[in-house]
């Protein structure tokens, strides 16, 4: 089976990299052909969101951004670390070409199944204009199936403005499994389906 994976695999983060690699290896061991879909959804770039004022966490966000940019990313010793992640992704992950939003639907036709997971992929509180990408909104289930494995909302409180769209997207999945009980509760609330919790 030709499987396309949608996940956070291009982050410079050990956990994200290892879960993506683990998923790939297990699926390949089952005889499947696995490719990562190379699309980066636009993030919400509103000024208030960038400052952290949208949820009352201004001081925490400022401190975090200082830590990331001034203590790590701008230090010379960070370049080898970032370069190593780029090399590892090149060496271990087969990717599609970088795809534009308007071509995602035709890209889906190349696969028998599109698979989405893992940590935080369904957290709509961090959403940008294309966040529904992780709910596989870019094609209709049919010849290409929609499957989630260990998908996660991260928290019970989600973006109410996106709830109707999320319900519609999840209703089109052929199979859903989740990472934790919070995500299980939300899937049941949105779809009436009791999704199994998996590793």
TORSE-196564 format. One record per atom (N, C-alpha, C): residue in one letter; x, y, z. Coordinates in steps of 0.02 Angstrom, whole numbers, plus 50000, padded with zeros to 5 digits. Layout:
N
aXYZ
...
END
This chain:
199
x500424994150000
x500005000050000
x500445006350000
x500245011249962
x500605017649961
x500305022250015
x500705024050064
x500465028050121
x500825034750123
x500435040050127
x500705046750138
x500615048750210
x501145051150242
x501115053050313
x501085060550320
x500615062850361
x500565069950380
x500705070350455
x501255073750473
x501445074350543
x501955079950550
x502155081350611
x502695086150623
x503355082250617
x503625081850558
x504245078050550
x504835082550533
x504705088850517
x505255093250495
x505485098050550
x505215097250611
x505425101350667
x506115099150691
x506505103850719
x507145102050749
x507005099950821
x506735093950828
x506495091450892
x506585083950892
x506935081250942
x507075074150943
x506445069850946
x505955071950987
x505335068050993
x504955067750928
x504885073450894
x504525073650830
x504885069350778
x505545069950777
x505935066050728
x505855058550741
x505925056450804
x505905049350820
x505225046250811
x504685050050827
x504025047150816
x503895046250741
x504125051150700
x504045050550628
x504445044650600
x505055043950624
x505485038450601
x505185031750623
x504945031450685
x504635025250710
x504035023250668
x503605028150653
x503015026750611
x503225024050544
x503705027250514
x503945025150448
x504215017950450
x504635016550499
x504945009950503
x504425004450513
x503945005650558
x503435000550571
x503004999250508
x502805004550475
x502395003750415
x502785000150360
x503415001950353
x503834998550302
x503924991150320
x503984989550384
x504074982550404
x503444978450388
x502884981850380
x502254978450362
x502174978050286
x502674980550249
x502664979950176
x502404985950138
x502294991550173
x502014997450141
x502555002050114
x502375005950063
x502815011050034
x502615017650067
x503095020850103
x502935026650146
x503285032950122
x502895038450117
x503155044850096
x502865050350141
x503275055150162
x503035060850201
x502805066350154
x502235069350170
x501965074750129
x502285081250149
x502635084250103
x503055090150115
x502645096550104
x502245098250154
x501845104350153
x501875107550221
x502025113950224
x502065117550288
x501485122450292
x500975120950333
x500405125450338
x500615132350364
x500265137450340
x500395144250364
x500195144650438
x500615147950477
x500455149050547
x500085155650555
x499695156050608
x499345162350622
x499875167650638
x499895172850598
x500425177850606
x500165184350638
x499585183950671
x499315190050701
x499805192750754
x499825199350759
x500285202550806
x500155200350877
x499515199950897
x499345198050966
x499555190850980
x499465186350930
x499655179450941
x500415178850950
x500785182550909
x501515182350914
x501755184650983
x501415189651010
x501605192351075
x501345188051133
x500875183751119
x500585179751172
x500015183251208
x499785188951183
x499255192651217
x498565189551207
x498505184851160
x497845181951146
x497595177551202
x498045175051244
x497815170551298
x498115172251366
x498345178451373
x498585180651439
x499245177851460
x499665175751412
x500295172551430
x500895176651405
x500825183151404
x501335187451376
x502025186251406
x502085186351472
x502745185751504
x503055178851490
x502645173651491
x502905166951477
x503145166351405
x502765169251359
x502965168851289
x503595172851275
x503655178751305
x504245182751296
x504865179051321
x504795175951381
x505355172251410
x505535166351366
x505035162951339
x505175157051297
x505515159151232
x505275164651202
x505585166851140
x506305169251151
x506425172551208
x507105174451225
x507555168251229
x507295163251263
x507695157051272
x507845153851204
x507335153351161
x507425149951097
x507895153851052
x507765160351044
x508135164150994
x508805166751018
x508845168951079
x509465171951102
x509935167051137
x509655162051170
x510095157151204
x510285151451158
x509855150051106
x509995144151065
x510095145850991
x509565148150957
x509605148650884
x510125153550859
x510265158750898
x510755163650875
x511465162050897
x511555156650933
x512225154650954
x512575150650899
x513225151550890
x513575147950837
x513535140450844
x513505137850906
x513505130650914
x512845127450892
x512345131450877
x511705128850854
x511715126550781
x512135129450741
x512135127750670
x512275120350657
x512775117250689
x512885110150677
x512275105950697
x511935107950750
x511335104450774
x510785104850722
x510645110850696
x510125111750646
x510305108250580
x510945108650561
x511175105250500
x511105097750506
x511245095050567
x511185087850577
x510465085450569
x509985089350593
x509285087550583
x509115087550509
x509345092550472
x509205092950400
x509495086850364
x510115084850382
x510425079050350
x510045072650367
x509835072050430
x509475066050451
x508805065450415
x508455071050407
x507825070750370
x507945068550298
x508485071250268
x508655069350199
x508825061950194
x509185059350244
x509425052450242
x508875047350259
x508415049150304
x507945044150330
x507235044850303
x507035050650279
x506345051650259
x506275052750184
x505865048550153
x505665049850083
x505105055050086
x505175060450047
x504685065750047
x504405066749977
x503795069449974
x503545071949911
x503925078349895
x503845080849834
x504095087549820
x503725092549865
x504015098249877
x503665103449916
x503045105449878
x502475104749911
x501845105549875
x501475111849898
x501145115249851
x500745121149867
x500045118849888
x499695123149924
x499035121349950
x498555119249895
x498565122649838
x498075121149786
x498215114549750
x498785111349766
x498945104849735
x498895099049783
x498685100349845
x498645094949894
x498145089649874
x497585091649845
x497065086849825
x497315081949774
x497655084349722
x497915079849671
x498485075549697
x498855078249746
x499395074349777
x499095068249814
x498525069249847
x498215063749884
x498045057849839
x497915059249776
x497725053849729
x498285048949717
x498895050749734
x499465046249724
x499475040549775
x499095041349830
x499155036749886
x498515032549895
x498615026649924
x498045022449944
x497765024850011
x498195027950050
x497995030150117
x498425036150138
x498095041050169
x498455046550202
x498365045650276
x498905045750312
x498935044150384
x499175050250422
x498835052150476
x499035057950516
x499125055950589
x499625058550621
x499775057650692
x500395061850704
x500585063850761
x500495061250827
x500365067150874
x500835068750918
x500745073650971
x500555080550945
x499985083250967
x499765090150954
x499545091650883
x499515086650839
x499335088150770
x498625091050763
x498185089450812
x497495091950809
x497355097550859
x497865100750885
x497755106150933
x497555112550896
x496905114050895
x496665119750856
x496785126450891
x496995126450953
x497135132750988
x497765136050959
x498185132250927
x498785135050896
x498685136150821
x498065136350800
x497925135750729
x498085142050689
x498295140850628
x498355146150578
x497815145050526
x497865148550471
x497335148250421
x497285141450387
x497825137450390
x497815130950357
x497875125150406
x497675126250468
x497755121050519
x497335114850504
x496795115550467
x496375109750452
x496745104750407
x497325106750382
x497755102050345
x497865095650385
x497955096250451
x498085090450493
x497455086350507
x496875088950485
x496255085150486
x496105082450416
x496605082850372
x496575080150304
x495975082950265
x495885089550270
x495315092750238
x495425093750162
x496005091850137
x496165093450067
x495935088150017
x495615082850041
x495315077949996
x494755074250031
x494325071049990
x493775067150016
x493975059750019
x493795056450073
x493945049350079
x493575045550024
x493915040649998
x493625036549944
x494145031549923
x494405032349862
x494955028049839
x495565028849884
x495665034949908
x496205036249957
x495875036750025
x496095032450070
x495785032250137
x496115037250185
x495725039250235
x495965043850287
x496015039950352
x496615040250383
x496725036550445
x497135040850493
x496955040650557
x497385043750608
x497675038350652
x498305039250672
x498615034850721
x498915039150776
x498665038250837
x498925041950895
x498895049450885
x498375051850850
x498295059050842
x498105062150909
x498275068550919
x498215071550984
x497985078850980
x497485080651021
x497255087551026
x497665091651076
x498015088351121
x498435091851169
x498075094251231
x497465096751224
x497095099351281
x496355099151266
x495945099251318
x495225098651309
x494925105051279
x495195110851297
x494935117251270
x495215118351200
x494765118651152
x494975119651082
x494665126051055
x494865127850995
x494625133950962
x493895132850940
x493425136050974
x492715135150960
x492535137050889
x492885141850861
x492735144250793
x492855138850740
x493275133950757
x493435128650709
x493045122250721
x492625122150773
x492305115850793
x491885112750736
x491485116750702
x491065114050648
x491485110950593
x492035114250575
x492485111550523
x492825105150546
x493035104950609
x493355098950636
x492875093150637
x492255094250657
x491745088950656
x491665086150586
x491615090550538
x491525088450468
x492125084350444
x492725086650460
x493325083150439
x493365076150470
x493255075750536
x493315069350570
x492795064350547
x492215066750528
x491685062250504
x491885058750439
x492375061450404
x492595058650340
x493165053650348
x493395052450410
x493945047650421
x493695040450417
x494115036150387
x493955029050384
x494125025650450
x494635028050484
x494835025150549
x495175030550590
x495015030550655
x495305035550701
x495565031950763
x496195033250780
x496465031450845
x496815037550873
x496875037950939
x497135043950971
x497685042151021
x498005047451046
x498595046651089
x498425046451163
x497865049651182
x497725050251254
x496975051051265
x496775051051329
x496065051151345
x495735057851328
x496115063451333
x495835069951313
x495625069851240
x496055067151197
x495895066751126
x495315061951114
x495295056651152
x494735051851146
x494065055251162
x494065059251216
x493465062851235
x493235067651180
x493705071151150
x493525076051098
x493265072651035
x493585067151015
x493345063550957
x492635061050969
x492505058451029
x491835056051045
x491335061751045
x491535067551070
x491085073351071
x490935075651000
x491435075750957
x491345078350889
x491015073350842
x491125066850852
x490905061850803
x490445056450831
x490425055750897
x490055050150926
x490425043550924
x491035043650898
x491445037550892
x491925037050951
x492005030950977
x492465029751032
x493125027451002
x493595032050994
x494235030450962
x494685026851011
x495015021450990
x495495018151034
x496105022351049
x496375021751110
x496995025051129
x497575020251115
x498065022751077
x498635018551059
x499285022051079
x499835018451076
x500485021251095
x500675026951049
END
